[in-house]
């Protein structure tokens, strides 16, 4: 799912997203609450009409963004109080408030408000955040008012696999439409993500969507899919594009490099995207060097297309029963971390 935080995937139009075969996009409750406000989006007819995207939309609850404001917020059982980084006003975000905002935004999938513990954190702190996330989830279920929106719960637990597994079992008992694994990609080594997913995903229902939040690189997606994950989101395609980086058949290139200045070949002659079919590496190099906006758009289109092609290829290989052989290079683990039950990362 390409990330359209503020009801726009940066530098890319909805039509270009459709051309890239994007099936679903993500927007963010916290950011849209700050600007333009959910009331304006609701008056426009909801997110789909507001941004003219007719495919499915998922809204993150805002939990991760709120908890990243470590110096601006206070956590209590009721919710989180924080100062807006835009205008300094005090906002009280509760589970009920987050759900109310998402009901007004009108996304197809909405996320429960959760507490995302930082990395590293003590077992006691992570246990408290995980328990509170569960209590908040039950409040989200009560507050949810729209039957046309699927509410997903989020498994927390930090790098403590026993806490993750216990949280997953608790959530499954609530029989939700879908489940997410959150609190990853927050600074921990990649191998920790794999261990968390391997321990957690198999406990979630196979007949419901399983979503790994904030992850979207080749290896992380391939290994998570092997564990049973279905949905991903990440800002990587557009963020890399804004820095002149492109993803090409599993590699990351810096298109600003001098080697591309007189390279008149397509970026990737196997890619059907607009950047690859109509322009050369030399032209893309020129645009990025000149800081022309078109360059960032073309690289974003390509990077989104590339990661979607990667997951489409995986989907087809699963249907062909060739996944483990075709993607063997992406599935090979590196040295596994020692995080089973007892974490070595507690602060001294």
Secondary structure per residue as TSV (DSSP state, phi and psi in degrees):
chain	resnum	aa	ss	phi	psi
A	1	X	-	360.0	110.7
A	2	X	E	-58.2	146.5
A	3	X	E	-94.2	120.1
A	4	X	-	-117.3	70.2
A	5	X	T	-46.8	-53.3
A	6	X	T	-103.9	43.4
A	7	X	S	63.8	31.4
A	8	X	S	-159.6	131.8
A	9	X	-	-80.3	120.1
A	10	X	T	-53.4	121.7
A	11	X	T	80.2	3.3
A	12	X	-	-130.1	134.9
A	13	X	-	-84.0	159.0
A	14	X	H	-56.6	-36.9
A	15	X	H	-64.8	-39.7
A	16	X	H	-67.3	-34.8
A	17	X	H	-63.5	-42.8
A	18	X	H	-62.6	-42.8
A	19	X	H	-62.6	-27.8
A	20	X	T	-82.8	3.0
A	21	X	T	69.2	27.2
A	22	X	-	-64.9	127.5
A	23	X	-	-92.8	-29.3
A	24	X	E	-155.1	146.9
A	25	X	E	-128.3	166.9
A	26	X	E	-120.0	137.4
A	27	X	E	-125.5	171.9
A	28	X	E	-122.8	128.0
A	29	X	H	-60.9	-47.2
A	30	X	H	-59.4	-51.4
A	31	X	H	-66.9	-40.4
A	32	X	H	-71.7	-26.6
A	33	X	H	-66.4	-38.7
A	34	X	H	-71.2	-46.2
A	35	X	T	-147.7	133.2
A	36	X	T	-85.1	-2.1
A	37	X	-	102.7	140.2
A	38	X	H	-65.2	-25.3
A	39	X	H	-64.5	-40.3
A	40	X	H	-66.4	-42.9
A	41	X	H	-62.3	-41.4
A	42	X	H	-63.0	-42.6
A	43	X	H	-63.0	-29.6
A	44	X	T	-75.2	-9.2
A	45	X	T	105.3	12.4
A	46	X	S	97.8	170.6
A	47	X	H	-57.0	-40.9
A	48	X	H	-59.1	-47.5
A	49	X	H	-71.9	-38.6
A	50	X	H	-60.0	-44.3
A	51	X	H	-104.2	2.3
A	52	X	T	57.6	47.9
A	53	X	-	-119.9	116.8
A	54	X	-	-95.4	-3.3
A	55	X	S	-83.3	178.5
A	56	X	E	-63.3	148.5
A	57	X	E	-130.1	139.9
A	58	X	E	-115.6	135.1
A	59	X	E	-110.5	126.8
A	60	X	E	-70.6	148.6
A	61	X	-	-70.8	-16.7
A	62	X	S	95.3	-5.4
A	63	X	H	-57.8	-47.7
A	64	X	H	-61.9	-44.0
A	65	X	H	-66.0	-41.8
A	66	X	H	-63.3	-43.3
A	67	X	H	-75.7	-15.0
A	68	X	T	-77.6	-12.8
A	69	X	-	-86.8	59.1
A	70	X	T	-59.4	-30.8
A	71	X	T	-94.0	-3.0
A	72	X	T	-117.0	2.8
A	73	X	E	-134.7	158.1
A	74	X	E	-129.1	130.1
A	75	X	E	-100.7	135.8
A	76	X	-	-139.3	176.5
A	77	X	S	-63.2	-30.8
A	78	X	S	-67.8	-38.9
A	79	X	E	164.2	-145.9
A	80	X	E	-127.7	131.4
A	81	X	E	-106.8	129.0
A	82	X	E	-147.2	160.8
A	83	X	E	-95.4	132.0
A	84	X	-	-62.5	127.4
A	85	X	T	-70.3	-9.2
A	86	X	T	-85.8	-47.4
A	87	X	T	-133.0	3.7
A	88	X	-	81.1	-1.4
A	89	X	-	-69.9	150.3
A	90	X	E	-85.2	130.0
A	91	X	E	-122.9	132.5
A	92	X	E	-103.7	108.1
A	93	X	E	-102.5	112.7
A	94	X	E	-112.0	168.3
A	95	X	H	-55.2	-41.5
A	96	X	H	-64.9	-39.7
A	97	X	H	-65.9	-45.8
A	98	X	H	-59.4	-44.7
A	99	X	H	-66.2	-40.1
A	100	X	H	-61.0	-41.3
A	101	X	H	-63.0	-44.4
A	102	X	H	-69.1	-34.7
A	103	X	H	-60.8	-40.0
A	104	X	H	-70.6	-36.6
A	105	X	H	-68.1	-34.8
A	106	X	T	83.2	25.2
A	107	X	-	-67.1	162.2
A	108	X	S	-76.9	-36.8
A	109	X	E	-122.8	130.2
A	110	X	E	-122.5	153.6
A	111	X	E	-109.9	143.5
A	112	X	-	-66.3	148.0
A	113	X	-	-75.4	125.7
A	114	X	-	-131.8	164.8
A	115	X	-	-102.9	118.5
A	116	X	-	-98.4	103.1
A	117	X	-	-69.7	149.4
A	118	X	-	-75.4	170.6
A	119	X	S	-120.1	130.5
A	120	X	S	-82.7	162.8
A	121	X	-	-150.0	152.8
A	122	X	-	-68.8	159.5
A	123	X	H	-59.3	-40.1
A	124	X	H	-63.3	-42.8
A	125	X	H	-65.9	-41.4
A	126	X	H	-68.6	-39.4
A	127	X	H	-60.1	-44.1
A	128	X	H	-63.3	-42.6
A	129	X	H	-66.5	-38.4
A	130	X	H	-67.1	-43.1
A	131	X	H	-64.4	-42.2
A	132	X	H	-65.7	-38.5
A	133	X	H	-57.2	-39.9
A	134	X	H	-67.9	-43.5
A	135	X	H	-64.4	-39.3
A	136	X	H	-66.1	-36.2
A	137	X	H	-59.9	-43.5
A	138	X	H	-63.9	-34.1
A	139	X	H	-69.1	-36.5
A	140	X	H	-62.3	-40.9
A	141	X	H	-61.7	-42.9
A	142	X	H	-66.3	-38.7
A	143	X	H	-76.1	-22.3
A	144	X	-	-66.3	123.9
A	145	X	-	-112.2	-4.4
A	146	X	-	-118.7	120.9
A	147	X	T	-74.9	-14.0
A	148	X	T	-90.4	7.3
A	149	X	S	-119.9	131.6
A	150	X	E	-89.6	121.8
A	151	X	E	-93.6	120.6
A	152	X	E	-99.8	141.7
A	153	X	E	-92.0	160.7
A	154	X	E	-123.0	126.9
A	155	X	E	-84.1	119.4
A	156	X	-	-108.7	-174.5
A	157	X	-	139.5	3.5
A	158	X	T	57.9	-141.0
A	159	X	T	-96.2	13.6
A	160	X	-	-95.3	103.8
A	161	X	H	-66.6	-31.7
A	162	X	H	-68.5	-34.8
A	163	X	H	-68.0	-40.3
A	164	X	H	-59.5	-47.4
A	165	X	H	-67.1	-39.3
A	166	X	H	-65.0	-41.0
A	167	X	H	-64.7	-40.6
A	168	X	H	-61.1	-44.1
A	169	X	H	-64.1	-38.1
A	170	X	H	-62.9	-45.6
A	171	X	H	-65.1	-40.0
A	172	X	H	-60.9	-33.4
A	173	X	T	-63.6	-20.5
A	174	X	T	-83.7	-7.7
A	175	X	-	54.0	57.8
A	176	X	-	-84.5	163.8
A	177	X	S	-66.9	-23.1
A	178	X	E	-167.1	169.0
A	179	X	E	-139.7	145.8
A	180	X	E	-125.2	152.7
A	181	X	E	-106.5	113.2
A	182	X	-	-111.5	-179.5
A	183	X	S	71.0	22.6
A	184	X	-	-114.5	169.5
A	185	X	S	57.7	41.3
A	186	X	S	-116.1	24.4
A	187	X	S	118.6	-8.9
A	188	X	S	-79.7	154.9
A	189	X	-	-58.8	152.0
A	190	X	H	-58.2	-35.3
A	191	X	H	-63.7	-27.1
A	192	X	H	-65.9	-39.8
A	193	X	H	-58.6	-45.7
A	194	X	H	-61.9	-42.5
A	195	X	H	-64.4	-40.8
A	196	X	H	-62.5	-47.1
A	197	X	H	-65.4	-43.9
A	198	X	H	-61.3	-33.7
A	199	X	H	-83.4	-24.4
A	200	X	H	-103.5	-47.3
A	201	X	G	-55.5	-42.0
A	202	X	G	-63.0	-17.5
A	203	X	G	-83.7	-12.8
A	204	X	S	-90.4	148.4
A	205	X	-	-58.0	132.7
A	206	X	T	-72.3	-20.0
A	207	X	T	-95.4	11.5
A	208	X	S	-129.9	152.6
A	209	X	E	-59.8	137.5
A	210	X	E	-119.9	124.2
A	211	X	E	-123.0	124.8
A	212	X	E	-101.3	111.9
A	213	X	T	-80.4	131.9
A	214	X	T	76.5	18.9
A	215	X	-	-122.0	134.7
A	216	X	-	-164.4	32.8
A	217	X	S	-100.3	164.1
A	218	X	H	-51.9	-60.8
A	219	X	H	-65.2	-43.9
A	220	X	H	-63.0	-40.3
A	221	X	H	-68.2	-45.5
A	222	X	H	-59.7	-45.2
A	223	X	H	-71.4	-34.1
A	224	X	H	-69.5	-37.9
A	225	X	H	-62.1	-39.0
A	226	X	H	-61.4	-28.2
A	227	X	H	-87.0	-10.3
A	228	X	T	117.6	7.6
A	229	X	-	-78.3	143.6
A	230	X	-	-112.8	-33.3
A	231	X	E	-122.2	143.9
A	232	X	E	-140.4	153.4
A	233	X	-	-141.0	149.6
A	234	X	B	-167.7	146.4
A	235	X	S	-83.9	-2.2
A	236	X	H	-52.6	-46.7
A	237	X	H	-58.2	-45.0
A	238	X	H	-83.2	-32.9
A	239	X	H	-65.6	-44.4
A	240	X	H	-60.7	-41.4
A	241	X	H	-58.8	-39.4
A	242	X	H	-69.3	-11.8
A	243	X	T	-109.2	13.1
A	244	X	T	78.2	17.8
A	245	X	E	-104.1	140.5
A	246	X	E	-127.3	148.8
A	247	X	E	-100.8	121.1
A	248	X	E	-132.5	107.2
A	249	X	T	47.4	49.2
A	250	X	T	90.5	-3.7
A	251	X	E	-114.1	159.0
A	252	X	E	-113.5	120.8
A	253	X	E	-111.6	147.7
A	254	X	E	-99.7	102.5
A	255	X	T	-68.6	-11.2
A	256	X	T	-76.0	-14.8
A	257	X	S	-60.3	147.2
A	258	X	G	-60.9	-25.8
A	259	X	G	-61.5	-18.0
A	260	X	G	-97.8	-2.1
A	261	X	T	-63.1	-32.2
A	262	X	T	-122.0	28.9
A	263	X	-	-99.9	105.2
A	264	X	-	-97.4	15.8
A	265	X	S	-81.2	161.1
A	266	X	B	-62.6	156.7
A	267	X	S	-56.3	-48.1
A	268	X	-	-148.1	109.8
A	269	X	T	-73.3	-2.5
A	270	X	T	-97.9	-5.7
A	271	X	-	-94.4	133.2
A	272	X	-	-88.4	5.2
A	273	X	S	-72.4	162.5
A	274	X	H	-59.6	-38.1
A	275	X	H	-64.2	-37.7
A	276	X	H	-84.0	-31.9
A	277	X	H	-83.4	-22.1
A	278	X	H	-118.0	-10.7
A	279	X	-	-136.6	159.9
A	280	X	B	-101.1	164.2
A	281	X	H	-60.2	-37.5
A	282	X	H	-62.6	-40.9
A	283	X	H	-68.3	-42.2
A	284	X	H	-63.6	-39.8
A	285	X	H	-58.7	-45.3
A	286	X	H	-61.7	-46.0
A	287	X	H	-61.1	-44.6
A	288	X	H	-70.1	-41.3
A	289	X	H	-62.0	-35.9
A	290	X	T	-84.9	-2.2
A	291	X	T	58.3	38.0
A	292	X	-	-80.4	135.5
A	293	X	H	-59.8	-33.9
A	294	X	H	-57.5	-35.7
A	295	X	H	-60.7	-43.8
A	296	X	H	-66.5	-36.7
A	297	X	H	-65.7	-47.1
A	298	X	H	-63.7	-41.6
A	299	X	H	-67.6	-35.9
A	300	X	H	-64.3	-45.4
A	301	X	H	-57.0	-45.2
A	302	X	H	-65.4	-47.6
A	303	X	H	-62.8	-39.7
A	304	X	H	-63.5	-46.3
A	305	X	H	-60.0	-41.6
A	306	X	H	-61.5	-46.7
A	307	X	H	-71.3	-32.8
A	308	X	H	-68.1	-40.9
A	309	X	H	-60.9	-38.4
A	310	X	H	-61.4	-47.2
A	311	X	H	-72.0	-32.4
A	312	X	H	-64.5	-39.1
A	313	X	H	-63.3	-42.0
A	314	X	H	-61.9	-45.0
A	315	X	H	-57.1	-45.4
A	316	X	H	-66.3	-36.9
A	317	X	H	-66.7	-32.4
A	318	X	H	-65.5	-44.4
A	319	X	H	-62.4	-32.6
A	320	X	T	-86.8	-3.8
A	321	X	T	61.1	38.3
A	322	X	-	-124.6	12.2
A	323	X	H	-58.0	-50.8
A	324	X	H	-66.7	-26.1
A	325	X	H	-86.5	-44.4
A	326	X	H	-66.5	-30.9
A	327	X	T	-114.6	27.5
A	328	X	H	-57.8	-37.9
A	329	X	H	-65.7	-27.6
A	330	X	H	-89.2	-16.8
A	331	X	H	-95.2	-10.6
A	332	X	-	-72.5	120.0
A	333	X	-	-75.0	153.5
A	334	X	-	-90.8	-165.4
A	335	X	S	-59.8	120.6
A	336	X	-	-69.9	142.5
A	337	X	-	-76.8	155.5
A	338	X	S	-92.7	79.4
A	339	X	-	-125.8	14.7
A	340	X	S	-70.4	108.0
A	341	X	S	70.7	-46.0
A	342	X	S	-114.4	118.0
A	343	X	-	-89.2	138.0
A	344	X	T	-85.4	9.7
A	345	X	T	-106.7	11.1
A	346	X	-	-62.7	134.1
A	347	X	-	-60.3	144.0
A	348	X	-	-66.6	360.0
